[in-house]
Amino acid sequence: MKIEILSKILIILFISIFLKSCGGLPKAGDARTMEMEGEERARKNIEEGKGWSLRGATNAMGKTTYEFSTSNPMWRATFDVIEFMPLVNVDYSGGLIITDWYTDPNTANDSLKFTIRFLSNEIRADSLKIIIHKKTCKNQSNCLVERFASAKIEDAIRGDILRKAAILDAESKEKKKKR
C-alpha cells in the first residue's frame, strides 16, 4: 500500500519536474496562447528575421529581398563552363559547387575534382576561389589524392566563367532596358 502511494507521488513529482523544464504551463498573456491578426503576426515574423519576399517584391517592412540562383550571372556562367562535369554538391546559399571526379579519356589514371567558392556576386576575378584536387591511381585500390596547384587550369576556368558571366549580365541588362 505504501509502495503504491510512494510510486504515485514519484510519478506526480516526475511529471511536475518535466513540465517545469519545458517551460511549465502557459501564463496569462503568453505569446504562445495569444492569437494575432495576420498583419501583426507577419510584422512580428519579419522583425524576427522570418520574413521573405521574391526579387522585386518587398515584405511588409521592406527590409529583405532574395534572389534566385538563376538571376546570378556568375552562378549561371559557372554551370555553363563546367556542364561536362558531374556534380556532387551544389549550395547556392553557401556559394559552393563541388564536382565529382572527372577523368579525361586521354588520361585514364588521373582524375580532377573542382571546388568553386563564390566570395562575391560581383563579376571580378577575386570573386571566385577555385581549388583543384588530382587523384592518381595505379590500380583501383591504390590512389593518391593531392591538391593540384595549376594556375594555368584555374586561370582558364576563372577566365571562362568571367567572360560568360559578363555576357549573361549584359544580356540581362539589355532585357531590362527593353521592358
C-alpha positions as a Markdown table, in Angstrom:
| # | Residue | x | y | z |
|---|---|---|---|---|
| 1 | Met | 0.0 | 0.0 | 0.0 |
| 2 | Lys | 2.8 | 2.4 | 1.0 |
| 3 | Ile | 4.7 | 1.5 | -2.2 |
| 4 | Glu | 1.7 | 2.4 | -4.4 |
| 5 | Ile | 1.3 | 5.8 | -2.7 |
| 6 | Leu | 5.1 | 6.4 | -2.9 |
| 7 | Ser | 5.1 | 5.4 | -6.6 |
| 8 | Lys | 2.1 | 7.8 | -7.3 |
| 9 | Ile | 3.9 | 10.6 | -5.6 |
| 10 | Leu | 7.1 | 9.9 | -7.6 |
| 11 | Ile | 5.2 | 9.9 | -10.8 |
| 12 | Ile | 3.5 | 13.2 | -10.0 |
| 13 | Leu | 6.8 | 14.7 | -8.9 |
| 14 | Phe | 8.5 | 13.5 | -12.2 |
| 15 | Ile | 5.6 | 14.9 | -14.3 |
| 16 | Ser | 5.8 | 18.3 | -12.4 |
| 17 | Ile | 9.6 | 18.5 | -13.0 |
| 18 | Phe | 9.2 | 17.5 | -16.6 |
| 19 | Leu | 6.5 | 20.2 | -17.2 |
| 20 | Lys | 8.6 | 22.8 | -15.3 |
| 21 | Ser | 11.7 | 22.1 | -17.5 |
| 22 | Cys | 9.5 | 22.5 | -20.6 |
| 23 | Gly | 8.5 | 26.0 | -19.6 |
| 24 | Gly | 5.6 | 25.0 | -17.5 |
| 25 | Leu | 2.0 | 25.8 | -18.3 |
| 26 | Pro | 1.3 | 28.9 | -20.4 |
| 27 | Lys | 0.9 | 32.1 | -18.3 |
| 28 | Ala | -1.7 | 34.7 | -18.9 |
| 29 | Gly | -0.5 | 37.0 | -21.8 |
| 30 | Asp | 1.9 | 34.3 | -23.1 |
| 31 | Ala | 2.6 | 34.8 | -26.8 |
| 32 | Arg | 2.2 | 31.1 | -27.4 |
| 33 | Thr | -1.5 | 31.3 | -26.5 |
| 34 | Met | -2.4 | 34.7 | -27.9 |
| 35 | Glu | -3.9 | 34.9 | -31.4 |
| 36 | Met | -2.5 | 37.6 | -33.5 |
| 37 | Glu | -4.1 | 39.2 | -36.5 |
| 38 | Gly | -2.4 | 38.4 | -39.9 |
| 39 | Glu | -0.6 | 41.7 | -40.4 |
| 40 | Glu | 0.6 | 41.8 | -36.8 |
| 41 | Arg | 1.9 | 38.2 | -37.0 |
| 42 | Ala | 3.6 | 39.0 | -40.3 |
| 43 | Arg | 5.3 | 42.1 | -38.9 |
| 44 | Lys | 6.5 | 40.2 | -35.8 |
| 45 | Asn | 7.9 | 37.4 | -38.0 |
| 46 | Ile | 9.7 | 39.9 | -40.2 |
| 47 | Glu | 11.2 | 41.6 | -37.2 |
| 48 | Glu | 12.5 | 38.2 | -36.0 |
| 49 | Gly | 14.0 | 37.6 | -39.4 |
| 50 | Lys | 11.4 | 35.1 | -40.6 |
| 51 | Gly | 10.1 | 37.2 | -43.4 |
| 52 | Trp | 10.7 | 36.6 | -47.1 |
| 53 | Ser | 10.0 | 38.0 | -50.5 |
| 54 | Leu | 10.6 | 37.4 | -54.1 |
| 55 | Arg | 13.0 | 39.6 | -56.1 |
| 56 | Gly | 11.5 | 42.9 | -56.9 |
| 57 | Ala | 8.8 | 42.5 | -54.2 |
| 58 | Thr | 9.3 | 43.6 | -50.6 |
| 59 | Asn | 7.9 | 42.2 | -47.4 |
| 60 | Ala | 5.7 | 44.2 | -45.1 |
| 61 | Met | 8.7 | 46.0 | -43.5 |
| 62 | Gly | 10.6 | 46.4 | -46.8 |
| 63 | Lys | 13.8 | 45.1 | -45.4 |
| 64 | Thr | 14.8 | 41.9 | -47.2 |
| 65 | Thr | 14.8 | 40.6 | -50.8 |
| 66 | Tyr | 16.1 | 37.3 | -52.0 |
| 67 | Glu | 17.5 | 36.4 | -55.4 |
| 68 | Phe | 17.1 | 33.1 | -57.1 |
| 69 | Ser | 20.3 | 31.4 | -58.4 |
| 70 | Thr | 19.1 | 31.8 | -62.0 |
| 71 | Ser | 19.4 | 35.6 | -61.6 |
| 72 | Asn | 23.1 | 35.5 | -60.6 |
| 73 | Pro | 25.3 | 35.7 | -63.8 |
| 74 | Met | 28.4 | 34.3 | -62.0 |
| 75 | Trp | 26.4 | 31.2 | -60.8 |
| 76 | Arg | 24.8 | 30.6 | -64.2 |
| 77 | Ala | 28.1 | 31.1 | -66.1 |
| 78 | Thr | 29.9 | 28.6 | -63.8 |
| 79 | Phe | 27.4 | 25.9 | -64.7 |
| 80 | Asp | 27.7 | 26.7 | -68.4 |
| 81 | Val | 31.5 | 26.3 | -68.1 |
| 82 | Ile | 31.6 | 23.1 | -66.1 |
| 83 | Glu | 28.5 | 21.5 | -67.6 |
| 84 | Phe | 30.5 | 18.5 | -68.8 |
| 85 | Met | 31.5 | 17.6 | -65.2 |
| 86 | Pro | 29.3 | 15.5 | -62.8 |
| 87 | Leu | 28.4 | 17.5 | -59.7 |
| 88 | Val | 28.5 | 16.2 | -56.1 |
| 89 | Asn | 27.4 | 19.2 | -54.1 |
| 90 | Val | 25.7 | 22.5 | -55.1 |
| 91 | Asp | 24.8 | 25.0 | -52.4 |
| 92 | Tyr | 23.7 | 28.4 | -53.7 |
| 93 | Ser | 23.2 | 29.9 | -50.2 |
| 94 | Gly | 26.7 | 28.8 | -49.2 |
| 95 | Gly | 28.1 | 29.8 | -52.6 |
| 96 | Leu | 29.8 | 26.4 | -53.2 |
| 97 | Ile | 30.0 | 24.0 | -56.1 |
| 98 | Ile | 31.9 | 20.7 | -55.8 |
| 99 | Thr | 32.3 | 18.5 | -58.9 |
| 100 | Asp | 32.7 | 14.7 | -58.8 |
| 101 | Trp | 36.0 | 13.2 | -60.0 |
| 102 | Tyr | 36.3 | 13.9 | -63.7 |
| 103 | Thr | 38.6 | 11.6 | -65.8 |
| 104 | Asp | 39.6 | 12.8 | -69.3 |
| 105 | Pro | 39.5 | 9.9 | -71.8 |
| 106 | Asn | 43.2 | 10.6 | -72.6 |
| 107 | Thr | 44.4 | 10.2 | -69.0 |
| 108 | Ala | 42.7 | 7.1 | -67.6 |
| 109 | Asn | 44.7 | 7.1 | -64.4 |
| 110 | Asp | 44.3 | 10.7 | -63.4 |
| 111 | Ser | 41.1 | 12.4 | -62.3 |
| 112 | Leu | 40.3 | 16.0 | -61.3 |
| 113 | Lys | 37.8 | 17.4 | -58.8 |
| 114 | Phe | 36.9 | 21.1 | -58.7 |
| 115 | Thr | 35.7 | 23.1 | -55.7 |
| 116 | Ile | 34.4 | 26.5 | -56.7 |
| 117 | Arg | 33.6 | 29.0 | -54.0 |
| 118 | Phe | 31.8 | 32.3 | -54.6 |
| 119 | Leu | 33.2 | 35.0 | -52.5 |
| 120 | Ser | 31.1 | 37.7 | -54.1 |
| 121 | Asn | 28.3 | 38.1 | -56.7 |
| 122 | Glu | 30.4 | 40.7 | -58.5 |
| 123 | Ile | 31.9 | 39.8 | -61.8 |
| 124 | Arg | 35.5 | 40.0 | -60.8 |
| 125 | Ala | 38.4 | 37.6 | -60.7 |
| 126 | Asp | 38.7 | 37.8 | -56.9 |
| 127 | Ser | 35.0 | 36.8 | -56.6 |
| 128 | Leu | 35.9 | 33.1 | -57.2 |
| 129 | Lys | 38.2 | 30.7 | -55.4 |
| 130 | Ile | 38.9 | 27.6 | -57.4 |
| 131 | Ile | 40.5 | 24.6 | -55.8 |
| 132 | Ile | 41.5 | 21.6 | -57.8 |
| 133 | His | 42.3 | 18.1 | -56.5 |
| 134 | Lys | 44.0 | 15.4 | -58.5 |
| 135 | Lys | 43.6 | 11.7 | -58.0 |
| 136 | Thr | 46.2 | 9.4 | -59.5 |
| 137 | Cys | 45.5 | 5.7 | -59.3 |
| 138 | Lys | 47.9 | 2.9 | -60.1 |
| 139 | Asn | 45.0 | 0.5 | -59.6 |
| 140 | Gln | 41.5 | 0.8 | -58.2 |
| 141 | Ser | 42.6 | 0.4 | -54.6 |
| 142 | Asn | 45.9 | 2.3 | -54.8 |
| 143 | Cys | 45.1 | 6.0 | -55.3 |
| 144 | Leu | 46.9 | 9.2 | -54.3 |
| 145 | Val | 44.8 | 12.4 | -53.8 |
| 146 | Glu | 46.5 | 15.7 | -53.6 |
| 147 | Arg | 45.8 | 19.4 | -54.2 |
| 148 | Phe | 46.7 | 20.2 | -57.8 |
| 149 | Ala | 48.2 | 23.6 | -57.9 |
| 150 | Ser | 47.8 | 24.5 | -61.6 |
| 151 | Ala | 47.5 | 28.2 | -62.0 |
| 152 | Lys | 47.0 | 27.6 | -65.7 |
| 153 | Ile | 43.9 | 25.5 | -65.3 |
| 154 | Glu | 42.5 | 27.7 | -62.5 |
| 155 | Asp | 43.0 | 30.8 | -64.6 |
| 156 | Ala | 41.5 | 29.2 | -67.7 |
| 157 | Ile | 38.3 | 28.2 | -65.8 |
| 158 | Arg | 38.1 | 31.6 | -64.0 |
| 159 | Gly | 38.5 | 33.4 | -67.2 |
| 160 | Asp | 35.9 | 31.3 | -69.0 |
| 161 | Ile | 33.4 | 31.9 | -66.1 |
| 162 | Leu | 34.1 | 35.7 | -66.0 |
| 163 | Arg | 33.7 | 36.0 | -69.8 |
| 164 | Lys | 30.4 | 34.1 | -69.8 |
| 165 | Ala | 29.1 | 35.9 | -66.7 |
| 166 | Ala | 29.9 | 39.3 | -68.4 |
| 167 | Ile | 27.9 | 38.2 | -71.4 |
| 168 | Leu | 25.0 | 37.0 | -69.3 |
| 169 | Asp | 25.0 | 40.2 | -67.3 |
| 170 | Ala | 25.0 | 42.3 | -70.4 |
| 171 | Glu | 22.1 | 40.3 | -71.8 |
| 172 | Ser | 20.1 | 40.7 | -68.6 |
| 173 | Lys | 20.6 | 44.5 | -68.6 |
| 174 | Glu | 19.6 | 44.7 | -72.2 |
| 175 | Lys | 16.4 | 42.8 | -71.4 |
| 176 | Lys | 15.6 | 45.1 | -68.5 |
| 177 | Lys | 16.1 | 48.2 | -70.8 |
| 178 | Lys | 13.6 | 46.8 | -73.3 |
| 179 | Arg | 10.9 | 46.5 | -70.6 |
